[in-house]
Amino acid sequence: MIVDRRELLRYLGWRGQDIDTGTQKAIDEACDLCLAAARPAHTAVLFDYDGDSLVGTGFSPGGADIRRHLSGCAKVIVLAVTIGADIDRTTERLFSSSSRKAVIFDSAASCLVESFADDVCDELQRKYGPLTSRFSCGYGDFPLAAQRDICSLLRADTRIGLCVDAGGSLVPRKSITALLGVKGDGKPFPFSQADKCALCANANCAARNREPR
């Protein structure tokens, strides 16, 4: 679990320009603080999948996009990860004193939870064999409201302290729910950021073509 600096800079709108000493120091401090505040936890359950619903649960992901993503998969992993409520509290505290520091910290936390999710998915892939990529609620026509069903299926509130608020958002904020199909064969999905960059066709991406200084 790391804060990928290039990904963080992308969140902050970096396009290859030089980074001044003050900004670099603020980024370093935000990354260190984020790692110290993180309390990573996850839960994942494997279900049989009949092409429409998770067998025995009454839960159908719904939407053509998620069905297409899981096409050919007889089993599906339902996953939830979080880096904890201390991240939210730290963000709120920083906003009360410095919006700049808070924005950098919040971006670092977004990178960190993605990195943690990638690490968990790598572990799951070693256990179950080749997986699809993560598909989260809100992608395509997979409804955001399904997060409530996912958290209920996983008992995420008691297992990792993850809930869904009245508006349908995850609490703590820096959390991810997703479905992954177990492919049974084929190439493993490259969950690490380095592997994703290597496969990316965008040859003009600033984050790919120039290391931050």
N, C-alpha and C positions, 0 to 999 in steps of 0.2 A: 504494500500500500504506500503510494507516494503521491506527492503533488507534482504532476508533470508541468515543468516550467513553460514549455512551449504552448501547451494547452491552456495554461493560465493566462499567458500573454494573448492568446487568441480570444479568450473571454473578455479581456480588457481592450480589445480592438487593435492589437499590435499588427503592423503591416511591414515589419522589417526595419523600422526606424531605430536609431540609436536610443538606448535607455540611459537616462541620467543617473548619477550616483544616488540621489535621493529616492528615486523610484525603485531602483534596485534594492536599496536598503529596506524600503517599505515592503517589497515583495518577499524578501528573505524573512523579515519579521513575521509577516502574515503566514507564510508557510510553516515556520517553526511553531507559531501559536496554534495553528490549525491542527498540526500533528499532535501537539500536547493536549488539546481539548477533545480530540476525537475519541469516541468510545464505540468502536466498530462491533456490530453484531449482525447476524444473519440467520435466516431460517429458510429451508428449501424442502419441498415434498414432491415425490415422484408419483404421477397419476397415469393410469391408462387413459387413452384418448381414442374416441371412436370416429373422429373426423368432424364432430360437432360439439361434443361436450366432454368434460372430464368424468370418466365413468364413476358412478356411485356418489357423485357430489351434487348433481342437479345444476352445476354451473356450466354454462355455455359461453365461451369468450365473446361470441357475436362479432359480426362484421366480416366482410369478404377478405380484408387485408390480413387479419390474423389467421383466418382459415387457410389462406394461401401460404402464409409463412410456415404453418404447421403441416402443410400437405405432405402425406407420406409418412408421417410420424405416428407410431402406435403408442408412444409414451411422451408425456410432457412434464417438465419440471416447473413448478410454481415457486417463485423466488421473491424474497423480500430482504433488503439490506438497509442498514442505517449506520450513520456515524455518530448518532446520539444527540441528546437535547442540549448538552453543554455547548455545542457548536451554535445553536440558535441563541442561547443566552449570551455568548461571546459577541455575536454579531450585533445584538441589541445594545450591548454595552459600548461597543465601538461606535455605533451610530450616534450615541449620545455625546461623543467627544470629537469624532473625526469621520465624516462621511467617506473621505478618500480611503482611510484605513479600513473602514467597514466594507466598502465595495471590493477592495483587493482581497480581504479576508473571505468574503462571501464567495468570490470567484475561486479562491484556493479550495474552499470547502466543496464546491461543485466538482472540481477536478478530483479531490480526494475520494468522494463517494463513488465516482465513476471508476477510479482505480481500484477501490476496494471491491466493487461489484465485479470487475474484470478478474481479480484474484480469486474470488469465490467461484466464478464461472470456470476458470481454469481448473480448480479443484473438482468441480462437478464433471467436467469433461474427462478428466483422468479417471473418475469413478465410473461414469456411465457410457463413455465412448463419445464419438463425434456428435456435437450439438449444433443447432442453429444459433444464430445471434439472438441476443435478448430482444424481446418485443414488449414494450411497456404500454400501459394504458395511456391514451391520448395520442398515440402514433396512428396515423391513417384513420380508419373508422373504428378502431378498438376504443370503446368509450372510456373516458376518464372515470366514470361512475363505477367501473368494474374494480377499481382499487379497493372499494369497500368489501366486495365479495372475496377478493384475493386475501385481504388481511383477515377476514373471517375464516376462510379455509385454512390458513396457516396458523390461526390463533396468535397472530403477530403481536397483539397487545400484551399478552402474558409472556410470550417467548422472548421478544426483543424490545418491548416497549414502544411498538409502532402502532399508531392509530390513524384514523381518517376523521378530519374535522367536518363540521356541518356543511362546509362548502365543497367537500370532496377532496381536499388537499391532504397530503401526508404530514403527519406530525410525529417526530421531528421533520423539519423541512428537507434536510439533506438525507433523503432516503429514496430508495428505488424499489418498485415492484415490477415484475416481468414474468413472461412465460418463455421457456426455451424448449424446442422440440428435440427429442433424442432421435437422431437420424438413423442409427444402426450401422451405417457404413459411410464411406466418403471421407473427405478431408476434415480434420478438426478445424473449428472456427478460430481465427486469430484474435483472441480477446485483448492481447497487449497492445498498447498504443503504438509502439514501434512497428509491430506487424501490420496494424491498420494503415499506418502511414506508408509502409512499403507497398501495400496493395492499392493505394489511392491513385486515381488517374489524373488528379489535379496537379500537373507539373509546375504550375505557377503559384502554388500555395506558399505564402511567406514563411509559415511555420516549418515547412518542409525544406525550403531552400536556403534558409539563413538561420544559423544558431543565434539565440539572443546573447547580447553582450552586457 
